[in-house]
Amino acid sequence: MPNTNELPPTKTRLTPFRAWWNTAWDKGGVLHARWDDIRRARQAGWHGMAHWIKALLALAAGCAAIILLDTAADIVTATARRVAAATPTPETSRGFWAVVDNPVRTYITQHTGTGLAVTAPAVYVFWQLTGLASLVGGFFHSTGARITWVLWGCASLAMIWSATPADSRVIATGIAALAWSAACAFALRGLSLRPIVHNYSAPAPTFQPEFRPELHIHATIPAPTTPGDDYEPDNVHRITRH
């Protein structure tokens, strides 16, 4: 007759795991301590939370950044390929922007020969991205971006002067210079040409009187010349009543 008090084989195998589980959740156990770290993380802040939580959050942030960068790279690459596939023509832009954009397109198309490993549309896209990146970087006080912005503007003015017909060359270059100067208000924000003088010399010491109560100056009164006479100094005057 089988023994009814014996546990099934499945429950017998799970008995050590259940014992460890109960011990881990007791006060001072591994899981109980980790749960306390998670519960106190919000109040403790970044500097006060447990190190394993910081490592886990940093790992999750790194994985998310890699995924976002990979997606952004795919989008930028696809956009650049579509833009590069289109051949730029001088009559693409209209209005005031055409005064600046069309001569640049014409200059790039004329001077991008077959000997270069890059096409004219790719050079035009690079010109646009360089100007946009230097404008944004200069707005955030980046010195390198501001230098790039100045060089980009001078190169653009030179291309506009060279590719514009002689009758409209001065007007086109003047409009481009005014537009570039207006954009400099954002790219060179906070830049001042006023020299800054730093005075590193030590300040002149100020006179501070020193009072030392342990020093006592005693007045010396010479002894009387005649015995029995009371000597009075010249600076002592008796008060007399009239």
C-alpha positions as CSV (number, residue, x, y, z in Angstrom):
1,M,0.0,0.0,0.0
2,P,1.6,3.4,-1.0
3,N,2.5,5.9,1.7
4,T,0.1,8.9,1.4
5,N,2.5,11.2,3.5
6,E,5.1,11.3,0.8
7,L,5.2,14.4,-1.3
8,P,5.1,14.3,-5.1
9,P,8.4,14.4,-6.9
10,T,7.7,17.9,-8.3
11,K,7.1,19.4,-4.8
12,T,10.2,17.5,-3.5
13,R,12.4,19.2,-6.1
14,L,10.9,22.6,-5.4
15,T,11.4,22.4,-1.6
16,P,15.0,23.8,-1.6
17,F,14.0,26.7,-3.9
18,R,11.0,27.6,-1.7
19,A,13.2,27.6,1.4
20,W,15.7,29.9,-0.4
21,W,12.9,32.1,-1.6
22,N,11.5,32.5,1.9
23,T,14.9,33.2,3.3
24,A,15.7,35.8,0.7
25,W,12.5,37.7,1.4
26,D,13.1,37.8,5.1
27,K,14.5,40.9,6.7
28,G,18.2,41.1,5.8
29,G,17.8,38.7,2.9
30,V,19.1,39.3,-0.7
31,L,15.7,40.1,-2.3
32,H,14.5,42.1,0.7
33,A,17.6,44.3,0.5
34,R,17.3,44.8,-3.2
35,W,13.6,45.8,-2.8
36,D,14.6,48.3,-0.2
37,D,17.1,49.8,-2.6
38,I,14.4,50.2,-5.3
39,R,12.0,51.7,-2.8
40,R,14.5,54.3,-1.5
41,A,15.9,55.2,-4.9
42,R,13.3,57.9,-5.6
43,Q,14.0,59.7,-2.4
44,A,17.7,59.2,-2.4
45,G,18.3,60.6,-5.9
46,W,21.0,59.7,-8.3
47,H,23.9,60.2,-5.8
48,G,22.2,58.3,-3.0
49,M,20.7,55.3,-4.9
50,A,22.4,51.9,-5.0
51,H,25.2,51.3,-7.4
52,W,23.6,48.4,-9.1
53,I,20.5,50.6,-9.9
54,K,22.8,53.2,-11.5
55,A,24.6,50.5,-13.6
56,L,21.2,49.1,-14.7
57,L,19.9,52.6,-15.7
58,A,23.1,53.4,-17.5
59,L,23.0,50.2,-19.4
60,A,19.3,50.8,-20.4
61,A,20.1,54.4,-21.5
62,G,23.1,53.2,-23.6
63,C,20.9,50.6,-25.4
64,A,18.2,53.2,-26.0
65,A,20.8,55.7,-27.4
66,I,22.3,53.0,-29.7
67,I,18.8,52.2,-31.1
68,L,18.0,55.9,-31.6
69,L,21.3,56.6,-33.3
70,D,20.9,53.6,-35.6
71,T,17.4,54.8,-36.5
72,A,18.5,58.4,-37.0
73,A,21.4,57.2,-39.2
74,D,19.1,55.2,-41.4
75,I,16.7,58.2,-41.8
76,V,19.6,60.6,-42.6
77,T,21.1,58.2,-45.1
78,A,17.9,57.7,-46.9
79,T,17.2,61.5,-47.0
80,A,20.7,62.2,-48.3
81,R,20.3,59.6,-51.0
82,R,17.0,61.1,-52.2
83,V,18.5,64.6,-52.2
84,A,21.7,63.5,-53.9
85,A,19.7,61.7,-56.6
86,A,18.0,64.9,-57.7
87,T,20.1,67.1,-60.1
88,P,20.2,70.7,-58.9
89,T,19.2,73.3,-61.5
90,P,19.7,77.0,-61.3
91,E,16.0,77.8,-61.6
92,T,14.9,75.6,-58.6
93,S,14.6,78.4,-56.0
94,R,12.5,81.5,-56.3
95,G,12.3,84.9,-54.6
96,F,15.1,86.4,-52.4
97,W,16.4,82.9,-51.6
98,A,17.0,82.3,-55.3
99,V,19.4,85.3,-55.3
100,V,21.6,83.3,-52.8
101,D,20.8,79.7,-53.7
102,N,20.8,79.7,-57.5
103,P,24.3,81.2,-58.0
104,V,25.7,78.6,-55.4
105,R,24.0,75.8,-57.3
106,T,25.4,77.1,-60.6
107,Y,28.9,77.5,-59.2
108,I,28.9,74.0,-57.7
109,T,27.6,72.4,-60.9
110,Q,30.1,74.2,-63.1
111,H,33.2,73.5,-60.9
112,T,32.4,69.9,-59.9
113,G,34.1,68.0,-62.7
114,T,34.3,64.4,-63.5
115,G,37.6,64.1,-61.8
116,L,36.1,64.4,-58.3
117,A,34.9,61.3,-56.5
118,V,31.8,63.2,-55.3
119,T,28.9,64.5,-57.4
120,A,27.5,68.1,-57.6
121,P,24.3,67.3,-55.6
122,A,26.4,65.8,-52.8
123,V,28.5,68.9,-52.7
124,Y,25.4,71.1,-52.6
125,V,24.0,69.0,-49.7
126,F,27.3,69.3,-47.8
127,W,27.3,73.0,-48.3
128,Q,23.8,73.3,-46.8
129,L,24.5,71.0,-43.9
130,T,27.7,72.8,-43.1
131,G,25.9,76.2,-42.9
132,L,23.1,74.8,-40.7
133,A,25.5,73.0,-38.3
134,S,27.7,76.0,-37.9
135,L,24.6,78.2,-37.3
136,V,23.3,76.0,-34.6
137,G,26.7,75.5,-33.0
138,G,27.4,79.2,-33.0
139,F,24.1,79.9,-31.3
140,F,25.3,77.6,-28.4
141,H,28.6,79.5,-28.2
142,S,30.9,77.0,-29.9
143,T,34.1,78.6,-31.1
144,G,34.8,76.1,-33.8
145,A,31.3,76.4,-35.2
146,R,31.6,80.2,-35.2
147,I,34.8,80.0,-37.2
148,T,33.2,77.6,-39.6
149,W,30.2,80.0,-39.9
150,V,32.5,82.9,-40.9
151,L,34.4,80.8,-43.4
152,W,31.2,79.4,-44.8
153,G,29.7,82.9,-45.3
154,C,32.8,84.2,-47.0
155,A,32.9,81.2,-49.4
156,S,29.2,81.6,-50.2
157,L,29.7,85.3,-51.0
158,A,32.6,84.4,-53.3
159,M,30.6,81.8,-55.1
160,I,27.6,84.2,-55.5
161,W,30.0,86.9,-56.9
162,S,31.6,84.5,-59.3
163,A,28.4,82.8,-60.6
164,T,26.1,85.8,-60.9
165,P,26.0,87.7,-64.2
166,A,27.9,91.0,-64.3
167,D,24.8,93.2,-64.5
168,S,23.4,91.8,-61.2
169,R,26.6,90.8,-59.4
170,V,26.7,93.7,-57.0
171,I,23.0,93.5,-56.1
172,A,23.1,89.7,-55.6
173,T,26.2,89.8,-53.4
174,G,24.8,92.7,-51.4
175,I,21.6,90.9,-50.7
176,A,23.5,87.7,-49.7
177,A,25.8,89.8,-47.4
178,L,22.8,91.4,-45.7
179,A,21.1,88.0,-45.2
180,W,24.3,86.5,-43.9
181,S,24.8,89.5,-41.5
182,A,21.3,89.0,-40.2
183,A,22.0,85.3,-39.5
184,C,25.2,86.3,-37.7
185,A,23.0,87.8,-35.0
186,F,22.1,84.2,-34.0
187,A,25.4,82.4,-34.9
188,L,27.6,85.0,-33.1
189,R,25.2,85.6,-30.2
190,G,27.0,87.0,-27.2
191,L,30.3,87.6,-29.0
192,S,31.9,90.9,-28.0
193,L,34.9,92.6,-29.5
194,R,35.5,94.7,-26.5
195,P,38.9,93.7,-24.9
196,I,38.7,92.2,-21.4
197,V,41.3,93.4,-19.0
198,H,42.2,91.0,-16.2
199,N,44.0,92.6,-13.2
200,Y,45.9,89.9,-11.4
201,S,48.0,92.3,-9.2
202,A,47.5,91.9,-5.5
203,P,45.5,94.6,-3.8
204,A,47.3,97.2,-1.7
205,P,47.4,96.3,2.0
206,T,45.1,98.5,4.1
207,F,46.3,99.9,7.3
208,Q,44.6,98.3,10.3
209,P,45.5,99.5,13.7
210,E,46.5,96.9,16.2
211,F,45.4,97.0,19.8
212,R,47.3,94.8,22.2
213,P,45.9,95.1,25.7
214,E,48.9,93.3,27.2
215,L,51.2,96.3,26.5
216,H,51.1,98.9,29.3
217,I,52.9,102.2,29.1
218,H,53.7,103.6,32.6
219,A,54.3,107.3,33.1
220,T,57.6,108.1,34.8
221,I,57.6,111.0,37.3
222,P,61.0,112.2,38.4
223,A,61.7,112.1,42.1
224,P,61.5,115.3,44.2
225,T,64.7,117.3,44.3
226,T,64.3,118.3,48.0
227,P,63.4,115.7,50.7
228,G,60.0,116.4,52.1
229,D,58.8,118.4,49.2
230,D,56.0,117.1,47.1
231,Y,56.8,117.2,43.5
232,E,54.1,117.9,41.0
233,P,54.7,117.5,37.3
234,D,54.2,120.5,35.0
235,N,51.3,118.8,33.2
236,V,49.2,118.5,36.3
237,H,47.0,121.5,37.3
238,R,45.0,121.6,40.4
239,I,41.4,122.7,40.3
240,T,40.9,125.9,42.2
241,R,37.6,127.5,43.2
242,H,37.1,131.2,43.1
